[in-house]
């Protein structure tokens, strides 16, 4: 072996760990940016609304509008993690939990646009397109069915709001988080938030609040986008291995693996989009990936829970509560819809029938995406305003 050959092994062996170490460090930094951004949105929301909070909240108190706001915002950003983190920040700024609950439900529907768009990649092959569109839209129909079942129940009885409040009461000491004792997250994030306030202190309060909200939203979008990319580069190999091991081993294994994989890559869109081409090419069947897709809904709740940890003060309990609403809603939806046999097959049947129509006339596919995620929601907003 020559000297040059012997030198190649140690260099290649040390490069990868070094790069991974840098990625993990950057990931920690991005989590810090996200937590700071959530706190900034809460602070800005509180300042901007001020005395006008009641007027703003009365406008948003219509649960249908709340649902559509969450849905359209997520469809535009293509990240439920981003939208739910923003909602957590808004609740910390005073948005009532009862108004935020439908927004969380809407975010679930909006996030399913990504894998539906991925299915369009098979549009040139009729059979592949039919299978891929079937696999993609099963997520859509499950999330829509969840809203149809749970939104009326929530409006009538407030089940998710009361259940999440009960869980918070078990975790909470009765005092506002971060008021008694030391909150380490507040210690590291508050100086940045205060500095931003100082930079724009020359602005009237309303505009100062808007600046902080917009800056916070921008930072959340940026941080979560890059967090997803880094997590994918670090974990996508393990995630794929998890996928292949779980498929065909039963619904519990599929749901659990879908949740874990989404936590690993920090994106339910990535999880669900990964399996669409596998169904399109015939490697997997729709029934195989159905439980896996449901697990992705549960796994994506981790981001909102992390975001809630960055909240301190009198509304910290409410911030944790809305994050728990997201988790409880998705877990209950899996238990109710997948657990009851006649409900379980509704998304499967509807997605299959739609995919047959779309495979015959592809324009229906584009019409479905535009109609479900944009035309119908925006029309409802204009009618109800």
LOBA-584225 format. One record per residue (C-alpha): x, y, z; residue number from 0. Coordinates in Angstrom, 2 decimals. Example, Ala and Ser with C-alpha at 12.3 -4.5 7.8 and 13.67 -1.06 7.14 Angstrom:
ATOM         x         y         z   seq
ATOM     12.30     -4.50      7.80     0
ATOM     13.67     -1.06      7.14     1
//
This chain:
ATOM         x         y         z   seq
ATOM      0.00      0.00      0.00     0
ATOM      1.38      3.39     -0.93     1
ATOM      1.58      6.35      1.43     2
ATOM     -1.15      8.19     -0.44     3
ATOM     -3.45      5.16     -0.18     4
ATOM     -2.83      4.73      3.54     5
ATOM     -3.65      8.40      4.13     6
ATOM     -7.02      8.18      2.40     7
ATOM     -8.71      5.93      4.98     8
ATOM     -8.28      8.08      8.10     9
ATOM     -9.30     11.23      6.22    10
ATOM    -12.53      9.67      4.98    11
ATOM    -13.17      8.10      8.38    12
ATOM    -12.93     11.43     10.23    13
ATOM    -14.72     13.67      7.71    14
ATOM    -18.19     12.21      8.24    15
ATOM    -18.24     12.43     12.08    16
ATOM    -16.93     16.00     11.84    17
ATOM    -19.69     16.98      9.43    18
ATOM    -22.30     15.28     11.61    19
ATOM    -21.00     17.12     14.68    20
ATOM    -21.38     20.42     12.82    21
ATOM    -24.89     19.48     11.71    22
ATOM    -25.97     18.62     15.25    23
ATOM    -24.56     21.93     16.48    24
ATOM    -26.45     23.79     13.76    25
ATOM    -29.60     21.85     14.66    26
ATOM    -29.34     23.01     18.29    27
ATOM    -28.92     26.59     17.05    28
ATOM    -32.00     26.29     14.83    29
ATOM    -34.07     24.94     17.74    30
ATOM    -32.98     27.99     19.73    31
ATOM    -34.01     30.26     16.83    32
ATOM    -37.41     28.55     16.65    33
ATOM    -38.03     28.92     20.40    34
ATOM    -37.00     32.57     20.25    35
ATOM    -39.26     33.17     17.25    36
ATOM    -42.26     31.60     19.01    37
ATOM    -41.68     33.85     22.02    38
ATOM    -41.33     36.84     19.70    39
ATOM    -44.67     36.10     18.02    40
ATOM    -46.36     35.82     21.42    41
ATOM    -44.87     39.10     22.59    42
ATOM    -45.68     40.86     19.32    43
ATOM    -49.22     39.51     19.24    44
ATOM    -49.84     40.80     22.75    45
ATOM    -48.45     44.25     21.92    46
ATOM    -50.17     44.56     18.53    47
ATOM    -53.65     43.57     19.66    48
ATOM    -53.70     45.51     22.92    49
ATOM    -57.16     46.99     23.44    50
ATOM    -58.30     45.68     20.05    51
ATOM    -57.86     42.03     21.07    52
ATOM    -61.57     41.43     21.70    53
ATOM    -62.48     42.76     18.24    54
ATOM    -59.85     40.60     16.58    55
ATOM    -60.85     37.50     18.51    56
ATOM    -64.55     38.01     17.81    57
ATOM    -63.72     38.06     14.08    58
ATOM    -61.82     34.79     14.40    59
ATOM    -64.29     33.19     16.82    60
ATOM    -66.14     31.54     13.94    61
ATOM    -64.67     28.00     14.09    62
ATOM    -65.09     27.52     10.33    63
ATOM    -62.95     30.59      9.67    64
ATOM    -60.37     29.32     12.16    65
ATOM    -60.31     25.97     10.39    66
ATOM    -59.84     27.58      6.98    67
ATOM    -57.13     29.96      8.20    68
ATOM    -55.11     27.01      9.51    69
ATOM    -55.76     25.00      6.37    70
ATOM    -54.87     27.64      3.77    71
ATOM    -51.85     28.89      5.72    72
ATOM    -50.45     25.35      5.90    73
ATOM    -51.18     24.65      2.24    74
ATOM    -49.31     27.82      1.25    75
ATOM    -46.32     27.21      3.53    76
ATOM    -46.50     23.40      3.09    77
ATOM    -45.53     22.79      6.69    78
ATOM    -47.97     22.04      9.51    79
ATOM    -45.06     22.21     11.95    80
ATOM    -44.51     25.86     11.02    81
ATOM    -48.18     26.82     11.28    82
ATOM    -48.77     25.00     14.57    83
ATOM    -45.68     26.65     16.06    84
ATOM    -47.04     30.04     14.98    85
ATOM    -50.40     29.19     16.59    86
ATOM    -48.62     28.28     19.84    87
ATOM    -46.96     31.71     19.76    88
ATOM    -50.30     33.42     19.14    89
ATOM    -51.91     31.62     22.08    90
ATOM    -49.01     32.77     24.23    91
ATOM    -49.88     36.29     23.07    92
ATOM    -53.49     35.99     24.16    93
ATOM    -55.36     34.13     21.41    94
ATOM    -57.99     32.01     23.22    95
ATOM    -57.49     28.25     23.02    96
ATOM    -61.08     27.79     21.81    97
ATOM    -60.26     29.85     18.69    98
ATOM    -56.92     28.12     18.13    99
ATOM    -58.34     24.57     18.22   100
ATOM    -60.01     24.75     14.75   101
ATOM    -56.81     26.33     13.38   102
ATOM    -54.87     23.25     14.52   103
ATOM    -57.43     21.02     12.80   104
ATOM    -57.10     23.03      9.59   105
ATOM    -53.32     22.68      9.67   106
ATOM    -53.77     18.90      9.52   107
ATOM    -55.70     19.16      6.25   108
ATOM    -53.38     21.75      4.72   109
ATOM    -50.24     19.67      5.23   110
ATOM    -51.59     16.82      3.08   111
ATOM    -51.21     18.96     -0.08   112
ATOM    -47.51     18.09     -0.28   113
ATOM    -47.84     14.35     -0.88   114
ATOM    -50.72     15.00     -3.31   115
ATOM    -48.40     17.23     -5.32   116
ATOM    -45.73     14.51     -5.19   117
ATOM    -48.18     12.07     -6.80   118
ATOM    -48.28     14.34     -9.88   119
ATOM    -44.75     13.16    -10.62   120
ATOM    -46.30      9.94    -11.93   121
ATOM    -48.73     11.72    -14.23   122
ATOM    -47.13     10.37    -17.43   123
ATOM    -47.91      6.75    -16.53   124
ATOM    -51.63      6.09    -16.08   125
ATOM    -51.37      3.06    -13.78   126
ATOM    -48.60      4.53    -11.65   127
ATOM    -50.47      7.82    -11.40   128
ATOM    -53.64      6.07    -10.25   129
ATOM    -51.78      4.21     -7.50   130
ATOM    -49.76      7.25     -6.41   131
ATOM    -52.81      9.55     -6.32   132
ATOM    -54.68      6.90     -4.34   133
ATOM    -51.84      6.68     -1.81   134
ATOM    -51.58     10.48     -1.52   135
ATOM    -55.25     11.33     -1.12   136
ATOM    -55.93      8.74      1.57   137
ATOM    -54.15     11.21      3.88   138
ATOM    -56.45     14.01      2.66   139
ATOM    -59.65     12.06      3.20   140
ATOM    -58.56     10.84      6.63   141
ATOM    -57.84     14.40      7.78   142
ATOM    -61.07     15.75      6.30   143
ATOM    -63.05     12.95      7.96   144
ATOM    -61.32     13.77     11.27   145
ATOM    -62.54     17.36     11.03   146
ATOM    -66.07     16.27     10.07   147
ATOM    -66.24     14.10     13.19   148
ATOM    -64.37     16.18     15.76   149
ATOM    -65.11     19.82     14.86   150
ATOM    -68.87     19.60     15.59   151
ATOM    -68.11     17.74     18.84   152
ATOM    -65.58     20.41     19.78   153
ATOM    -68.01     23.24     19.00   154
ATOM    -70.77     21.58     21.05   155
ATOM    -68.81     20.23     24.02   156
ATOM    -65.20     21.53     23.86   157
ATOM    -63.85     18.00     24.40   158
ATOM    -60.29     18.71     23.19   159
ATOM    -60.12     22.00     25.08   160
ATOM    -61.28     20.43     28.36   161
ATOM    -59.20     17.27     27.97   162
ATOM    -56.02     19.22     27.20   163
ATOM    -56.73     21.56     30.14   164
ATOM    -56.97     18.51     32.39   165
ATOM    -53.63     17.18     31.16   166
ATOM    -52.02     20.59     31.69   167
ATOM    -53.42     20.66     35.25   168
ATOM    -51.60     17.38     35.94   169
ATOM    -48.33     18.75     34.57   170
ATOM    -48.75     22.26     35.94   171
ATOM    -48.17     23.35     39.54   172
ATOM    -50.97     25.91     39.44   173
ATOM    -48.58     28.82     38.90   174
ATOM    -47.65     30.25     35.52   175
ATOM    -44.71     28.49     33.92   176
ATOM    -41.60     30.55     34.18   177
ATOM    -42.96     32.83     36.93   178
ATOM    -41.88     30.77     39.91   179
ATOM    -38.28     29.66     39.80   180
ATOM    -36.02     29.98     36.79   181
ATOM    -37.04     29.16     33.25   182
ATOM    -33.78     28.37     31.38   183
ATOM    -35.38     28.79     27.97   184
ATOM    -36.66     32.24     28.86   185
ATOM    -33.18     33.16     30.14   186
ATOM    -31.60     32.48     26.75   187
ATOM    -34.42     33.71     24.48   188
ATOM    -35.71     36.81     26.28   189
ATOM    -32.56     38.93     25.73   190
ATOM    -32.95     38.56     21.95   191
ATOM    -36.66     39.42     22.09   192
ATOM    -35.94     42.43     24.27   193
ATOM    -33.20     43.56     21.88   194
ATOM    -35.58     43.42     18.93   195
ATOM    -38.07     45.52     20.92   196
ATOM    -35.31     48.03     21.63   197
ATOM    -34.34     48.26     17.95   198
ATOM    -37.88     49.15     16.91   199
ATOM    -38.89     51.09     20.02   200
ATOM    -39.40     54.24     17.92   201
ATOM    -42.48     52.62     16.32   202
ATOM    -46.01     52.91     17.73   203
ATOM    -47.00     49.84     19.76   204
ATOM    -49.22     48.34     17.07   205
ATOM    -46.46     48.50     14.44   206
ATOM    -43.85     47.27     16.91   207
ATOM    -46.05     44.25     17.57   208
ATOM    -46.56     43.62     13.85   209
ATOM    -42.81     43.80     13.21   210
ATOM    -42.16     41.24     15.94   211
ATOM    -44.91     38.95     14.61   212
ATOM    -43.63     39.11     11.03   213
ATOM    -40.02     38.67     12.11   214
ATOM    -41.03     35.73     14.31   215
ATOM    -42.96     34.06     11.47   216
ATOM    -40.01     34.54      9.12   217
ATOM    -37.62     32.99     11.65   218
ATOM    -39.95     30.04     12.30   219
ATOM    -40.33     29.31      8.58   220
ATOM    -36.56     29.55      8.08   221
ATOM    -35.56     27.55     11.15   222
ATOM    -38.04     24.71     10.64   223
ATOM    -37.19     24.49      6.93   224
ATOM    -33.49     24.07      7.67   225
ATOM    -34.19     21.81     10.67   226
ATOM    -36.07     19.49      8.33   227
ATOM    -33.22     19.45      5.81   228
ATOM    -30.59     18.74      8.46   229
ATOM    -32.68     16.05     10.14   230
ATOM    -33.25     14.42      6.76   231
ATOM    -29.53     14.36      6.01   232
ATOM    -28.79     12.91      9.46   233
ATOM    -31.68     10.51      9.82   234
ATOM    -33.22      9.70      6.44   235
ATOM    -31.25      6.45      6.17   236
ATOM    -32.50      5.29      9.56   237
ATOM    -35.99      6.52      8.69   238
ATOM    -36.07      4.48      5.48   239
ATOM    -34.83      1.43      7.36   240
ATOM    -37.62      1.97      9.88   241
ATOM    -40.13      2.22      7.03   242
ATOM    -39.11     -1.07      5.42   243
ATOM    -39.05     -2.91      8.75   244
ATOM    -42.52     -1.72      9.75   245
ATOM    -44.48     -2.30      6.54   246
ATOM    -46.58     -5.47      6.64   247
ATOM    -46.14     -6.03     10.39   248
ATOM    -49.58     -4.79     11.39   249
ATOM    -51.26     -1.43     12.05   250
ATOM    -49.66     -0.83     15.46   251
ATOM    -46.18     -1.26     14.01   252
ATOM    -47.07      0.95     11.02   253
ATOM    -48.56      3.77     13.11   254
ATOM    -45.69      3.69     15.61   255
ATOM    -43.05      3.70     12.86   256
ATOM    -44.79      6.53     11.01   257
ATOM    -44.76      8.61     14.19   258
ATOM    -41.11      7.85     14.94   259
ATOM    -40.01      8.51     11.38   260
ATOM    -41.76     11.89     11.39   261
ATOM    -40.04     12.80     14.65   262
ATOM    -36.70     11.80     13.10   263
ATOM    -37.08     13.90      9.94   264
ATOM    -39.22     16.63     11.56   265
ATOM    -41.73     16.66      8.72   266
ATOM    -44.94     14.71      8.18   267
ATOM    -44.88     15.92      4.57   268
ATOM    -41.55     14.16      4.07   269
ATOM    -42.83     10.97      5.72   270
ATOM    -45.99     10.74      3.65   271
ATOM    -44.32     11.89      0.44   272
ATOM    -41.67      9.20      0.79   273
ATOM    -44.20      6.38      0.55   274
ATOM    -46.23      7.80     -2.37   275
ATOM    -43.64      6.87     -5.07   276
ATOM    -43.27      3.41     -3.48   277
ATOM    -46.98      2.81     -4.01   278
ATOM    -46.92      4.43     -7.45   279
ATOM    -44.22      2.05     -8.68   280
ATOM    -46.02     -0.94     -7.19   281
ATOM    -43.48     -1.75     -4.46   282
ATOM    -46.06     -1.20     -1.70   283
ATOM    -49.86     -1.25     -1.57   284
ATOM    -52.11      1.51     -0.27   285
ATOM    -53.31     -0.64      2.61   286
ATOM    -49.67     -1.13      3.63   287
ATOM    -48.93      2.57      3.98   288
ATOM    -52.29      3.64      5.45   289
ATOM    -51.29      3.10      9.14   290
ATOM    -47.85      4.58      8.45   291
ATOM    -49.50      7.77      7.17   292
ATOM    -51.63      8.05     10.31   293
ATOM    -48.53      7.75     12.46   294
ATOM    -47.07     10.73     10.61   295
ATOM    -50.00     12.83     11.86   296
ATOM    -49.06     11.97     15.45   297
ATOM    -45.31     12.43     14.97   298
ATOM    -45.62     15.94     13.57   299
ATOM    -47.04     17.16     16.92   300
ATOM    -43.55     17.15     18.45   301
ATOM    -42.66     20.53     16.94   302
ATOM    -45.57     22.37     18.58   303
ATOM    -44.72     20.72     21.91   304
ATOM    -41.10     21.88     21.61   305
ATOM    -42.33     25.37     20.69   306
ATOM    -44.52     25.44     23.81   307
ATOM    -41.41     24.89     25.95   308
ATOM    -40.14     28.30     24.84   309
ATOM    -43.13     30.07     26.39   310
ATOM    -43.04     31.52     29.87   311
ATOM    -45.31     33.82     31.82   312
ATOM    -49.01     33.89     32.51   313
ATOM    -50.05     32.31     29.19   314
ATOM    -47.47     29.51     29.25   315
ATOM    -50.05     26.98     30.41   316
ATOM    -52.32     27.89     27.49   317
ATOM    -49.43     27.54     25.03   318
ATOM    -48.76     24.03     26.34   319
ATOM    -52.50     23.33     26.21   320
ATOM    -52.88     24.12     22.50   321
ATOM    -49.81     22.02     21.70   322
ATOM    -51.45     19.14     23.59   323
ATOM    -54.70     19.77     21.68   324
ATOM    -52.81     19.02     18.47   325
ATOM    -51.45     15.77     19.91   326
ATOM    -54.72     14.62     21.48   327
ATOM    -56.69     15.42     18.34   328
ATOM    -54.43     13.31     16.14   329
ATOM    -54.25     10.41     18.60   330
ATOM    -58.04     10.36     19.09   331
ATOM    -58.59     10.55     15.31   332
ATOM    -56.45      7.43     14.83   333
ATOM    -58.28      5.56     17.61   334
ATOM    -61.76      6.53     16.41   335
ATOM    -61.40      6.35     12.61   336
ATOM    -58.93      3.50     12.32   337
ATOM    -60.34      1.71     15.35   338
ATOM    -63.92      1.59     14.05   339
ATOM    -63.99     -0.70     11.02   340
ATOM    -66.67      1.04      8.94   341
ATOM    -64.96      4.42      9.43   342
ATOM    -61.54      2.92      8.65   343
ATOM    -62.50      2.07      5.08   344
ATOM    -64.07      5.44      4.19   345
ATOM    -60.73      7.16      3.33   346
ATOM    -59.57      4.02      1.48   347
ATOM    -62.75      3.84     -0.61   348
ATOM    -62.97      7.55     -1.42   349
ATOM    -59.30      7.89     -2.35   350
ATOM    -59.49      4.81     -4.58   351
ATOM    -62.60      5.99     -6.43   352
ATOM    -61.15      9.47     -6.90   353
ATOM    -57.86      8.06     -8.18   354
ATOM    -59.71      6.09    -10.87   355
ATOM    -61.45      9.26    -12.08   356
ATOM    -58.23     11.29    -11.99   357
ATOM    -56.29      8.61    -13.89   358
ATOM    -58.86      8.82    -16.70   359
ATOM    -58.96     12.63    -16.79   360
ATOM    -55.89     14.20    -15.26   361
ATOM    -57.46     17.66    -15.18   362
ATOM    -59.62     16.37    -12.32   363
ATOM    -56.48     15.94    -10.24   364
ATOM    -55.41     19.54    -10.66   365
ATOM    -59.00     20.66    -10.05   366
ATOM    -59.16     18.58     -6.87   367
ATOM    -55.96     20.14     -5.46   368
ATOM    -56.98     23.70     -6.33   369
ATOM    -60.56     23.18     -5.14   370
ATOM    -59.91     21.46     -1.80   371
ATOM    -56.97     23.53     -0.64   372
ATOM    -57.69     26.99     -2.08   373
ATOM    -60.91     27.68     -4.04   374
ATOM    -63.46     26.27     -1.57   375
ATOM    -61.74     27.61      1.59   376
ATOM    -61.20     31.10      0.16   377
ATOM    -64.79     31.18     -1.16   378
ATOM    -66.10     30.40      2.32   379
ATOM    -63.98     33.22      3.76   380
ATOM    -65.36     35.74      1.26   381
ATOM    -68.96     34.57      1.85   382
ATOM    -68.73     34.71      5.64   383
ATOM    -66.90     38.04      5.90   384
//
